[in-house]
Amino acid sequence: MIPAAFEYFAPKSLDEALRLVARHGDEAKLLAGGHSLLPLMKLRLSAPRYVVDIGRIRSLRSIREEGGRIVIGALATHHDVEASELLRITCPLLPETAAEIGDVQVRNRGTVGGSLAHADPAADYPAAILALDAEIVATSSSGTRVIPAAEYFVDLLTTQLRPGEILTEVRIPRTGENSGAAYRKLHQPASHFALAGAAARVTLGPGEKIESVAIGITGVAVNAYRATAAEQMLIGKKAAPKLLAEAAEKVTDGIDPLGDIHASAAYRRAAAAVYARRALEAAIARAGGKKA
């Protein structure tokens, strides 16, 4: 199908983009990589009067270290994240996650900010940024607001972003010593979206007991979430196969899994436990200095 008629803007600065968004309000949509918005427009599921293409704002594409944190610009592509030497050293979970997204064409065009702003319930990044305790930076004409990842995802395709705000960057704390992280997912064969995906970050303390753990789950519910029941079961305990399996069974506690033509609710629940266990095993191995 052909999209409905719209007016197109291509601002070259963030200030210009913010002015356009403020001026046109709900009638405007932001375009970054285009992998979410353009298909919706072609199917006429979305028909904005104005499209604001922020892809030319170069300042939003950097990946840098600043103030003890890793800062990823919203327009950094999945390939940028996958190939970043800085991230491979300081936050390898993100390159590992980026490599699982779609195919080469998608990774070359799709962006971190676009993915997180769209908040597809089966996207890969949400699980990772939840496990990393990341912060989302939203900018509007009135200033900047920082949203903890744990509070960012609200419902199906719904986030804490407010009208007039642009997601400008993601801030990631540096991973400490004796820590490891991993992302594992069961993907839909055609789209490579997650039918169930889990990102785990683990820090080991004395006696190889689990000092801290964070588990982000995607593909299972209407939005990505932290599996707090499983995390609480693991804190202060030494990892053992039985314990990890039992904790992984809790990653869907209190969750109503989605069911569709690709996977039933029961299948997603079972898959979430399997892939959470695999992510935990790999994260613990890496925390202990082993390859996984």
N, C-alpha and C positions, 0 to 999 in steps of 0.2 A: 504494500500500500504506500501511498504518498502522504507525507505529513500535512497537516493543516498549515495555512499560510502563517508566517511569523516574521517579526523584525529581528535582524541579527546584529549583535554588537560584539566587537573584539577588543576590549580594553587592554592596554599595555601596562597598566599599573594597578595595584590593589585599590588605591584611592578612587580611581576611575570606576572600577568594578563595583565598589561599595556605593558610590553615588548612583549608579544605574540600578542596583538592587533596591536601594532606598526609594528611588523615584518610581519604579514600576511595581514594587511590592509583590503580591501573590501572582501577578500576571507574568512574572519573569521566572525563568529557570536557568540555573547555572550549567554550563557545559565544560567538562574537564576532558577526560579521555573519550567520553561519548558512548561507552559500552552499555550503560544503563538507560540514559535518556533517549538516545536515538532510536533504539528498537521500540520503546514505548510511544514515541512520536510517530513512527512509521505505522504502528498498529492503531494510532489515534486513541491510545489509552491515556496519553498526555498531549495536550494541545495548548502550549504556552503562547501568549501573544508576542513575548520577547524572549530571545535566547541570548544569554550573556556568556560568551566563550572566553573563559579565563586562561586558556591554554598558553597564551603568549606572555603571561606574567612570570618572567624568569626568576624573580626573587622567591617564588613559591616552590622551586624545584630542588633546592639544596638539601644535602644530607651532611650534617656537621655535629661537632661536639661543642657544647656550650654550657658553662656553669655546672659541670659534672654530669650532664645529661646528654643524650643523643637527641637531636632535633631533626625531624624529617618533614620537609616541606610538603604541602598537600598535593603538589603537582609532580612529585617524584613518581616515576612510573614503577610498575612491578619489576621491570628489568633493572631499573636503577637500584632498587632495594636488593634484588637478587645478586647483583654484581658489585655492590658496595664493599670495598675492603674494610672500611671503618666498621660497618655493621658485622661483617664476618668475624672481626676480632672482638668487638664489644657487645654485640647482641645477635649472635648467630641464629636465634630463633626466627627473626624476621626474614633473612635471606632464605632460610629453609621453607618458611611459609610461602613466600613469594614464588618460589620455584614450583609450588603445587597449584598455582592459579592458571586456569585455562590452558592456552597454548602460546606459542611464541608471539603470534600476532597480538593476542590479548595482552600479554605481558609488556609488549613494546608500546602500547597505547594507553592501557588502563592505568589509573593513578591511585595512590594511597587515599588521598582525600575524597576522590570520587566514590571509591568503594565504601569508605566509612560513612560518608554523608548519605549514600543510598541505603546502606544498612540492610542489604539482602540477608534474609535469615540463614542462607546457606553459604555466605561468603567466608573466606578463609581468615582475613586479617582480624575480624572481631575476636576470635578465640585467642589469638596471639596477644593483642593489646590488652585484653583482660588479664591474661596470665602474667603479663609484664607490669601490671599496675601503671599503665601509661596515662598520659593526660592529653585531652583534645583541646586545642586552642581555637576558639571561635572569635572572629573579628567582625565588628559592625562599625557604622559611622560614629557610634557613641563610645567605642572603646573595645577592649579585649576581655574575653572571659575564658577561664580555664575550667574544663569539665573532667572530673576523674572518669576513667574508662568504666569503672564499676557502676557509674550513674548514667552513662551516656546512652545505652541502648534501652529503649522504652517498650516498643511493641513492633509489630510487623511494619517494616520500612519506616519506622518512626524513631527519632532520636531526640536528644535534648536541645538540638539546634533550634534557635528562634528565628522568626521571620526577620530578614535583613542581615542575618549573620552568614559569614563565609568561613568554612573550616579552612584554616590557614596552615596549621602544622600539628604534628604529633610529637610529644616529648616522652622519651623513654629513660627511666633510671638505668644507670650502669649496673650490670650484673656483678654481684660480689663474688668473693672467693668461695670455693667449694660449692659452686652453683652450676646447675645445668638445666637446659630446657630442650623441649622437642615438640614437634607438631606431627600428628598422625591423623589420617582421614580415610574414610571410605567415600570414593567419588562417584558421581553419576557419569557413566562412560562418555556421553556425548558432550555435556557442558563442562564437566570436571568440577561442578559445584559439589559441596560436601553434603552427602546424605547423612553423615555423622562425622564430626571432626573434633579433635581434642588437642589443646596446647597445654603443656605442663611445664612449670618452672619449680625447681626443687633446690633448696640449700641444705647441705648436710652439716651437722654439728658434731661434737665429741661422740666417739663411739659409733660414728656413721648413722646416728639417729637423725630423723628428718626435723630440721630446725624450722623451716618454713616451706610452704607449698602453695601454689596457686594453679588452679585448673580452669581454663576457659573452654566452653563447649559451644559449637556452632552446628547448624544443619538439623538440629533436633526439634527446637521450639520456634515460636514466632519471632524470637530475637535471641542473640547470643547471650550467654550468662555465665557467672562463676558457679562452679559446683562446690558450694561451701560445706555441704554435709560430708562429702568425700574428703575435702581438705582437713576438716576437723578430726576425722578419724585417723589421719596419718601423722598429725603433729606430735612430736616427741617420741615417735616409735621408730624402731629399726626396720628398714624395708625388708620384706620377705614376700615371696610369691603369693602366699595365701592372703596376707594383709592387703597387698596391692589389688588382688582380684576382688576382695570384699569391698574395698573402698571404691573401686571402679563401678561396682554395682549400684553405688549410691549417687552417681553423677546425674541421674534423672529424678532423684527424690524431689517431690513437690512440683514436678514438671509434667505438663500435658503434651506429650510428643505429637508432632505433626504426622499425618498419614496422607499419602497421595498415590498417584500412579507409579511412582518410582520406588516407594517403600512404605510399608504400613507403619503405624505407630509402634506396634510391638517390635518390628524389625529395627526401627531406629533406636528404640530403647536398648535392645540387645547389642546393636552395633556401637552405640555410644560407650557401653561398658568395655567392649573389646578394645576400641581405639584409645580410650582413656587409659586403660591398663598399659597398652603399648607405649603411649606417650610418657607415662610415668616411669616405666622401665628404662626407656632411653634417657630421660632427663636425669634419673638417679645414676645411671652408668656414667654419663658425662660429668655429673657433679663429682663423681669419684675418680675422674681422670681417665675414664675408659672410652673407647670409641663405641658409638651406637648409631 
